[in-house]
Amino acid sequence: MKRIRIEGGHQLKGTIRISGAKNSAVALVPASLLSDEVVKIDNIPDISDIDALNEILKYLGAKVKKEGSLMEIDSSSIENKEIPEEISKKLRASYYFMSSLLGKYKHVEMYFPGGCSIGARPIDQTLKGYRALGAVVKEEGNKYTIDATELRGAEVYLDMPSVGATVNTILVAVKAKGVTTIENAAKEPEIVNVATFLNNMGAKITGAGTSTIQITGVDYLGSCYTEVIPDRIETGTYMIAGALVGNPLRIENIIPEHVDSLINKLKEMGVPMKVEEDAIEIQAQSSMHRVSVKTLGYPGFPTDLQQPLTTLLTQCTGESILEETIYENRFKNVPYLNEMGASITIDEKKLHIEGPTPLVGKEVEATDLRAGACLILAGLKAEGETVVNNVEHVLRGYENIVEKLSSVGAKMEIEEI
């Protein structure tokens, strides 16, 4: 097990460069199986989720080369065999393999995917897409066996704009016969990244980034090169760090449009910032206004930044209200923040956050990826030492987080225990 030890109260000054997006990369890697040739994906983040996906690739027999952030995948000789539970449970995104294999071979056997415990994360919308395209789904416990004599294009209406279900339906549809239309599709930039990758292989996908996506099936997908977009959640996390203790903190290799919702909230708070074409500079402010925030699908405020933002709201004057509409179990960070001195009340799906409150270092637990990020931010602001246990969750999604923060003035280290 690993933990991070943080000496709080130090200002951050300098530049942090943003890595490739976790939420894109974990879909792009499984999508590579649909190619009948070699594909190259650049700007892959060095995170443990990618290691887990590589394990599945190699288990299936793909040839994988990795040099720095460039990954080359040759899946021309893979074997379509059951993906065992011990590797599928390591991360939620393993279910993208289920869709790629179904789309390519019309048969897949796999166990229910894992990931952070942040509430109910059913795959019913994904299964709805499979069935609409002609697949028969057999469930035995948490094992899925999915078969299709033929995959045919269909109209798929998602009950909610789920990122996972949108990506999964695209992956199954690209080699199906005819035209598939996804209505009420998710609009996240990561979906555009995946659709661009597949189109570079020879797929015919239009409308990615809107609520209606159309896929015309093709028989063959070839080689291609693509780049992972910058990680908007990593960007937002470091923007929040800048608002807490930046003097100033500059964040480079970003797409400002992807973090518009956070930029607007920071402006409401009165946080000084300078937004450039591919960078942002943020200065901590001693006094910030309270705000109300509600998580929504893109382009609304991202659920993945809800927990990191909670730390910042403890430093705003008055009562801020934060409403979580995506996941019902994403407040596990709150008791630890309160132990550190915050004044936060949970009211069903809402947090009432009174501030400003001084934070004091404590020993806390990273219960999931973004909760861990929240507590690291709190440790940077707190007086004294904070120890964040179980940081394996954090390392799943943030490349070199300790090194990046240390390079701009944070006093922190990672330990094996």
C-alpha positions in Angstrom: 0.0 0.0 0.0 1.1 3.6 -0.7 0.5 6.8 1.1 1.4 10.5 0.4 2.8 12.7 3.2 2.2 16.4 2.7 3.6 19.4 4.6 1.0 22.1 4.2 1.2 25.8 3.9 3.6 26.1 1.0 2.8 28.3 -2.0 2.9 26.9 -5.5 4.8 28.9 -8.1 5.9 27.7 -11.5 4.5 25.7 -14.3 2.7 22.3 -14.5 2.2 20.6 -17.8 -1.0 18.6 -18.3 -0.9 14.9 -19.4 -3.1 13.0 -21.8 -6.7 12.5 -20.6 -7.3 9.4 -18.5 -10.9 9.2 -19.6 -9.9 9.3 -23.3 -6.9 6.9 -23.1 -8.9 4.2 -21.2 -11.4 4.1 -24.2 -8.8 4.5 -27.0 -6.7 1.6 -25.9 -9.6 -1.0 -26.0 -10.9 0.7 -29.2 -7.6 -0.2 -30.9 -8.7 -3.9 -31.0 -11.2 -2.9 -33.8 -8.3 -2.2 -36.2 -7.2 -5.0 -38.5 -3.7 -3.4 -38.6 -1.3 -1.5 -36.3 -2.4 1.7 -34.6 -0.3 4.3 -32.7 -1.7 6.4 -29.8 0.4 9.3 -28.6 0.2 11.4 -25.4 -0.8 8.3 -23.3 -0.6 9.1 -19.6 1.6 7.1 -17.4 -1.0 5.9 -14.9 -1.9 2.6 -13.4 -5.2 2.3 -15.3 -3.2 2.1 -18.5 -1.1 -0.6 -17.0 -4.3 -2.6 -16.2 -5.5 -2.2 -19.8 -2.1 -3.3 -21.1 -2.5 -6.4 -19.0 -5.7 -7.2 -20.8 -4.2 -6.5 -24.3 -1.3 -8.8 -23.6 -3.6 -11.5 -22.2 -5.6 -11.4 -25.5 -2.3 -11.7 -27.4 -1.9 -8.2 -28.8 1.6 -7.0 -29.5 2.2 -3.8 -27.5 5.2 -1.4 -27.7 5.5 1.6 -25.5 8.1 4.4 -25.8 7.5 7.3 -23.5 3.9 8.5 -24.2 3.6 6.7 -27.6 1.9 3.3 -27.6 1.8 1.0 -30.6 -0.8 -1.8 -30.6 -1.0 -4.6 -33.1 -4.1 -6.7 -32.4 -4.1 -8.6 -35.8 -3.4 -11.9 -34.1 -5.4 -11.6 -30.8 -7.4 -14.5 -29.4 -11.0 -13.7 -28.5 -11.2 -15.5 -25.1 -12.9 -15.0 -21.8 -11.4 -12.1 -19.9 -11.1 -13.3 -16.3 -12.5 -11.4 -13.3 -9.1 -10.8 -11.6 -8.1 -8.5 -14.5 -11.5 -7.1 -15.6 -12.3 -5.9 -12.0 -9.2 -3.6 -11.8 -11.0 -0.7 -13.6 -14.4 0.4 -14.8 -13.0 1.0 -18.4 -12.3 -2.7 -18.9 -15.9 -2.9 -20.3 -14.8 -1.1 -23.4 -13.0 -4.4 -24.3 -16.4 -6.1 -24.1 -17.7 -3.7 -26.8 -14.6 -3.9 -29.1 -14.6 -7.7 -29.0 -18.3 -7.9 -29.6 -18.0 -5.5 -32.5 -15.1 -7.4 -34.1 -16.1 -11.0 -33.4 -19.8 -10.9 -32.5 -19.0 -12.9 -29.3 -17.5 -11.9 -26.0 -17.3 -13.4 -22.5 -16.3 -11.1 -19.6 -17.0 -10.3 -16.0 -18.6 -7.1 -14.7 -16.0 -4.3 -14.6 -14.5 -2.7 -11.5 -13.4 0.8 -10.6 -14.0 3.3 -7.8 -16.8 2.8 -5.4 -18.7 6.0 -6.0 -22.2 4.6 -6.2 -24.4 2.5 -8.5 -22.7 2.3 -11.9 -25.0 -0.1 -13.9 -24.2 -1.0 -17.4 -27.9 -1.3 -18.4 -27.6 1.5 -21.1 -24.6 -0.3 -22.6 -26.6 -3.6 -22.7 -29.5 -1.7 -24.2 -27.2 -0.6 -27.1 -26.0 -4.2 -27.6 -29.5 -5.6 -27.8 -30.7 -2.9 -30.2 -27.9 -3.9 -32.6 -29.0 -7.6 -32.5 -26.9 -9.1 -29.6 -28.2 -11.6 -27.1 -27.0 -10.9 -23.6 -26.7 -13.8 -21.1 -26.0 -12.8 -17.4 -24.7 -15.4 -14.9 -23.9 -13.7 -11.6 -21.4 -11.0 -12.7 -20.4 -12.8 -15.9 -21.7 -11.7 -19.3 -21.8 -13.9 -22.4 -22.8 -11.8 -25.4 -23.5 -13.2 -28.9 -24.8 -11.9 -32.2 -25.4 -13.9 -35.4 -25.2 -10.5 -37.1 -24.9 -6.9 -35.8 -27.2 -4.5 -37.6 -27.5 -0.8 -37.4 -30.4 0.5 -35.2 -31.7 3.6 -33.5 -30.5 3.7 -29.9 -32.1 6.2 -27.4 -30.1 6.4 -24.2 -32.2 7.0 -21.1 -29.4 9.3 -19.8 -26.4 10.7 -21.7 -23.9 8.2 -20.3 -20.3 8.5 -21.5 -19.7 4.8 -21.1 -22.9 3.7 -23.0 -22.2 6.2 -25.8 -18.7 5.0 -26.3 -19.7 1.3 -26.0 -22.5 1.7 -28.6 -20.1 3.4 -31.0 -17.6 0.6 -30.6 -20.2 -2.1 -31.3 -21.7 -0.2 -34.2 -18.6 0.7 -36.3 -18.5 -2.8 -37.9 -22.3 -3.5 -37.8 -24.2 -3.6 -41.1 -26.1 -0.4 -41.9 -26.6 2.8 -40.0 -26.8 3.3 -36.2 -28.1 6.5 -34.6 -27.5 7.2 -31.0 -29.9 9.8 -29.5 -29.4 11.6 -26.2 -25.7 10.8 -26.6 -23.1 12.2 -24.1 -21.2 15.2 -25.5 -17.9 14.9 -23.6 -14.6 15.8 -25.4 -13.3 12.3 -24.7 -16.1 10.9 -27.0 -14.9 13.2 -29.8 -11.4 11.9 -29.3 -12.6 8.2 -29.6 -14.7 9.0 -32.7 -11.7 10.8 -34.3 -9.5 7.8 -33.6 -12.0 5.4 -35.2 -12.5 7.7 -38.2 -8.8 7.8 -38.7 -8.9 4.0 -39.0 -11.7 4.3 -41.6 -14.9 4.3 -39.6 -17.8 6.6 -40.6 -18.9 8.5 -37.5 -20.6 11.9 -37.5 -22.1 14.0 -34.8 -19.6 13.2 -32.0 -19.8 16.0 -29.4 -23.5 16.5 -30.0 -26.6 14.7 -28.7 -27.1 12.7 -32.0 -24.3 10.5 -33.3 -24.6 8.5 -36.5 -22.4 5.5 -37.4 -22.3 3.9 -40.8 -20.8 0.4 -40.4 -17.7 -0.6 -42.4 -16.1 -4.0 -43.0 -12.4 -3.1 -42.4 -10.5 -0.7 -40.1 -6.9 0.0 -40.9 -3.8 1.5 -39.3 -3.8 5.1 -37.9 -2.1 7.5 -35.6 -4.0 9.6 -33.0 -3.2 11.8 -29.9 -4.9 11.7 -26.5 -6.4 15.1 -25.7 -5.2 17.0 -22.6 -6.8 15.8 -19.4 -9.5 18.3 -18.4 -10.0 16.8 -15.0 -6.2 17.0 -14.2 -6.3 20.6 -15.6 -9.2 21.4 -13.3 -7.6 19.8 -10.2 -4.4 21.9 -10.7 -6.5 25.0 -11.3 -8.1 24.5 -8.0 -4.6 24.0 -6.4 -3.7 27.4 -7.9 -6.8 29.0 -6.5 -5.9 27.6 -3.0 -2.1 28.2 -2.9 -0.9 29.5 -6.3 1.6 32.4 -6.4 0.9 32.2 -9.3 0.5 28.7 -10.7 0.7 28.3 -14.5 -0.9 25.3 -16.1 0.1 24.5 -19.7 -1.0 22.1 -22.5 -4.7 22.6 -21.8 -7.9 23.3 -23.9 -9.6 26.1 -22.0 -13.0 25.4 -23.6 -13.0 22.0 -21.9 -12.8 23.6 -18.4 -15.2 26.6 -19.1 -17.5 25.6 -16.4 -14.7 25.7 -13.8 -13.3 28.9 -15.2 -16.7 30.6 -14.8 -17.1 29.3 -11.2 -13.6 30.6 -10.3 -14.5 34.0 -11.8 -17.6 34.0 -9.6 -15.5 33.4 -6.6 -13.2 36.3 -7.5 -10.1 34.2 -8.2 -7.6 36.1 -10.4 -6.6 34.3 -13.5 -5.2 34.8 -17.0 -6.5 32.5 -19.7 -4.4 32.0 -22.8 -4.9 29.9 -25.9 -3.4 26.7 -24.3 -2.5 27.8 -20.8 -4.0 29.4 -17.7 -2.3 31.2 -14.8 -4.0 31.4 -11.4 -3.3 33.3 -8.2 -4.6 32.4 -4.8 -6.9 35.0 -3.3 -7.3 35.5 0.5 -11.0 36.2 0.2 -13.4 34.3 -2.2 -17.1 34.6 -2.7 -19.4 31.7 -2.0 -21.0 29.9 -5.0 -23.6 27.3 -5.9 -22.5 24.4 -8.1 -24.5 21.5 -9.7 -22.8 18.6 -11.5 -24.0 17.9 -15.0 -22.9 16.1 -18.1 -20.6 18.1 -20.4 -20.6 21.1 -21.0 -21.9 21.4 -17.4 -19.8 21.2 -14.3 -18.0 17.7 -14.3 -18.8 15.3 -11.5 -15.1 14.3 -11.5 -14.2 17.9 -10.2 -16.9 18.0 -7.6 -14.8 16.4 -4.9 -11.6 18.5 -5.6 -13.8 21.7 -5.7 -15.2 20.9 -2.2 -11.8 21.7 -0.7 -11.8 25.1 -2.4 -15.3 25.9 -1.2 -14.2 25.5 2.4 -12.2 28.7 1.9 -15.0 30.8 0.5 -16.9 33.3 2.6 -20.4 32.2 3.5 -22.4 29.1 2.6 -21.6 27.4 -0.7 -23.9 24.7 -2.0 -22.7 21.8 -4.1 -25.2 19.4 -5.7 -24.1 16.0 -7.1 -26.6 14.8 -9.7 -24.5 12.0 -11.4 -23.4 9.6 -8.6 -25.1 9.1 -5.2 -22.0 8.0 -3.3 -19.5 10.7 -4.1 -19.3 12.4 -0.7 -16.9 9.9 1.1 -14.3 12.7 1.2 -16.5 14.9 3.4 -16.0 13.3 6.8 -12.2 13.6 6.3 -12.5 17.2 5.3 -14.6 17.9 8.4 -11.9 16.1 10.5 -9.4 18.6 9.0 -11.5 21.6 10.2 -14.1 22.0 7.4 -17.8 22.7 8.2 -19.7 20.6 5.7 -23.2 19.2 6.1 -24.6 16.5 3.8 -28.2 17.0 2.8 -29.1 14.1 0.5 -27.5 15.0 -2.8 -26.3 18.4 -1.6 -23.4 19.7 0.4 -23.7 22.8 2.5 -20.2 24.2 3.0 -19.6 27.0 5.5 -16.5 29.0 5.1 -13.9 30.1 5.4 -12.5 27.5 7.8 -8.8 26.9 8.6 -7.7 23.4 7.7 -5.3 21.3 9.9 -3.3 18.3 8.7 -4.7 14.9 9.7 -4.3 11.2 8.6 -7.0 10.6 6.0 -8.1 8.0 3.5 -8.4 8.2 -0.3 -11.6 6.2 -0.7 -11.7 6.8 -4.5 -9.7 8.6 -7.2 -11.2 12.1 -7.0 -11.7 11.9 -3.2 -8.0 11.3 -3.0 -7.3 14.4 -5.2 -9.6 16.4 -2.9 -7.7 15.4 0.2 -4.3 16.1 -1.4 -5.5 19.6 -2.2 -6.7 20.0 1.4 -3.2 18.8 2.6 -1.6 21.5 0.5 -3.7 24.2 2.2 -3.7 22.8 5.7 -1.4 23.8 8.6 0.9 20.9 9.6 1.2 17.5 8.1 -1.4 15.5 6.2 -1.0 11.8 5.4 -3.3 10.5 2.6 -3.5 6.7 2.8 -4.5 4.3 0.0 -3.3 6.6 -2.8 -3.3 3.8 -5.3 -6.7 5.2 -6.2 -5.1 8.6 -7.0 -2.3 7.0 -9.1 -4.9 5.4 -11.3 -5.8 8.8 -12.8 -3.0 11.4 -12.2 0.3 11.0 -13.9 3.3 11.9 -11.6 1.1 13.9 -9.2 3.7 14.1 -6.5 6.5 15.0 -8.9 4.4 17.7 -10.6 3.3 19.4 -7.4 6.8 19.1 -5.9 8.3 20.8 -8.9 6.3 24.0 -8.2 7.0 24.1 -4.5 4.8 21.5 -2.7 6.5 19.6 0.1 5.3 16.1 -0.3 6.5 12.5 -0.8 5.1 9.1 -1.6 5.8 6.2 0.8 5.4 2.4 0.6 3.8 1.0 3.8 
